[in-house]
Amino acid sequence: MPITAADIMTAPAIVVLPETNMAEIASLLASKHFSAVPVCHPDNTLAGIVSESDILKPFRESVRARRDWWLGVIAEGETLPEDFLDYLRQDMRTAADVMVRPVHTAVESTTLPELAEAMIKHTVKRLPVLRDGKVVGVVSRSDLVAAIARDPTMLL
């Protein structure tokens, strides 16, 4: 009997709402040792996905340089008040602001080879698993590797 997404997925899925802020998402990812989390509407339908990479984008040097340029334009040679600068440094983004969509997904009956093929084809590290259009779990590459480690004969 083939291994399916239902057999290896992390369930129930831990998700965030579109209005969840970056600090909450970062805390969740760190505490659960996840690298991404699905973003769902209140009815648990998939809206997008937020990964560690999405959270880190504002820290790229090119983004910082552009922000510094804009601050220079705003300041017009004047020193900006520190409380204003502190406000600008706050990450006010939400999951809805940074989530990636569309999201490649699987269903519970998707087999391990089909999961692997989808991850490779779409260059993704995880697939939310849907039942009746609602997120019920997540399968990651590490879930696939763990399943293969438990039963290496499936590679034959």
MOJO-V612535 format. One record per backbone hydrogen bond with DSSP energy under -0.5 kcal/mol. CO is the residue of the C=O (numbers start at 1). NH is the residue of the N-H. Records with the same first field share a line. If there is no record, write none. Layout:
CO=NH  NH
//
This chain:
3=112
4=7  8
5=8  9
9=11
10=138
13=15
14=38
16=40
17=20
18=96
20=95
21=25
22=26
23=27
24=28
25=29
26=30
27=31
28=32
29=33  34
35=52
37=50
38=16  40
39=47  48
41=44
44=135
45=41
48=39
49=100
50=37
51=55
52=56
53=57
56=59
57=60
60=64
61=65
62=66
63=67
64=68
65=69
66=70
67=71
68=72
69=73
70=74
71=75
72=76  77
75=78
81=85
82=86
83=87
84=88
85=89
86=90
87=90
90=92
93=22
94=97  98
95=98  99
100=49
104=128
106=130
107=110
108=6
110=5
111=115
112=116
113=117
114=118
115=119
116=120
117=121
118=122
119=123  124
120=123
125=141
127=139
128=106  130
129=136  137
130=108
131=134
133=46
134=131
137=129
138=10  140
139=127
140=144
141=145
142=146
143=147
144=148
145=149
146=150
147=151
151=154
152=155
153=156
//
